[in-house]
Amino acid sequence: METSLMPALKMFALRAYILMSCISCASMIPSVFQPNVSITASMGGSVILECHTTADPVVAWFWLKQIPGRKLNPIVSTYYKEIKLQGEVLNESRLQFKVDDKKSTLIFNKINSRDAAYYHCGVLLYEKLYFGGGTYLTVDDAKPVKIIQHPVLDSHHVGDSVTLHCSIFGESCSGGQSVYWLRYKPRESHSGIIYADGDRKDQCETISVTGSTVQSCVHKVPKSLASDETYFCSVVTCGKLIVGNGTKLIADVVPQKTMAYIITLLSAVLVISLIVNIIMALLWRRSTHRGCRHRLGKLCIAAVLSTPAYTKNEKP
């Protein structure tokens, strides 16, 4: 009896060991928590970004900055108690960083527009990196950016290429700005970004007008215009997405040359029809006039023959 129970006891012990090992492994996976998903700061003010972790011990802390549409850039890192600023904040005295065993704090003083971005916190534990959900910092700027899209005056047809223009007024952040073109089709579900310039400058030109900065951007729609479409010029700057009023393109089903041929043909048919009608009217009138004269002639002869003759002294 005891011999028959030994395999079952060994299997139970093995399962218990595996279960406890899994629980132990799960407890070793740290969590990184950033309490603020988003936070807004006024220009020139201060803001505090916090990050908490259950990792123990934390070998290193990391803070990374990401402007929407661009790559992650490290700004702060620690190795145990040694703090290192890097990247664009290398010489920033207005940035403070505090750290303890379970918490790191990033403090911005004298906030400016280039601070607007996502900030991701991470920790290093057992040669693995763990990151929080990120905090989006919005800077309330008193100088908004305005987009004006210029209307397309000429009509366009199926297969035509169209050039769109938009002007961007206002100062951008020191980190620059990204221009996107969005396409909207009322009857299609795949409308979205059709062009994003990223760091390229070949589609936009910056000029100064009366002391203010104006950026003129051009986008050429390829030869695929087959339906009514609306194109929006949008800009990501200072951590904000600004969208223009849109330019609507209406595709004519019949091309202009074909329409001209149709109008010319219809005009020719109308002229020919008018000439034929005039000739027919003249012929009809002529034949009617001859018939009338013939009939009148017979009536006159009959009237003469039927009229009695009178002499001067006779009275009717």
C-alpha positions, 0 to 999 in steps of 0.5 A: 500500500505504501509502495503504491502511494509513493509515486502519487506523493512524489508527483504532488510534491513536484507540482507544489514545487513548480507552483511555488517557483512560479509564484516566486518568479511572478513576485520578482517581476517589478511594476513601474507606475507613473501616477499622472497620465497627463499633466498641464503646466503654465508657461514659466511655471513649475511641474513635478513628474513622479515615478514609483516602482516595486523593484528591489533593489533598483540598479538604475533609473531612466527618464526618456523624453518623446516628442509626438512623432519622433523617437525616444531620447534619454534625458536622465539616468542613474547608476545606484546613486550617481545622477547623469543628465544627458541629451538636450537637458545636459546643461539645464540648471532648471531641471532637478532630479531626486531619487530614493529606493522606490521613487524618482522625481523629475522637477521642471522649473521655468517651463517653456514650450519645448518641454511639452512631450511624453516622459517615460520612466524606467528601472533596471533590475537583473539586466532587464528594463521595465517602464511605466505608462508615461506622463504627457506634459502639456504646456499652456502657451499664450501664442497659439499656432494658426493654420490657413489652408488655401482653396483650390479654385480650378476644377479637377477631374478623375486622374488629375494631380492636385497641389495643395497649399497651407500656411502656418502662422506662429512661433514653433517650439525649439524642438521644431514641428511636424507637418501631416496631411490627413485625407477624409473620404466620406464613404471609406473607412481607411481615411487617415494620414497620407503624408508625414514629413517628420524631420524633412524640410523639402515640403515646407519653407519658412519665411518672415512676414512683418516680424512673425514667422510663416511656414508655407507647406505644399503637398501634391496629391497623386493622379488618383483623385476618383471621388470627393475628398477633403484634405487637412493640413495638421501640425504637431508643435509644442506637444499639441496637434493643430488641424486646419480647416480643410480643402475639399476636392470635388472630382468631375466625372466628365473631363473638361475636354470631353465636355467641350467636345460634347457641347460643340457636337450638340451646338452643331446638331442644334444649328443643323436642326434649325437650318433644316426647320427653316428650309422646311418652313420655306418649302411648306409656305411656297407650296401652300402659296401656289396651291392657294393661287391655283384655287383662287384662279378657278374661283375667279373664273367661275365667278365671272362666268356666273355673273349676269351681264348688265347694260347701262340702262339696266339695273340689277 
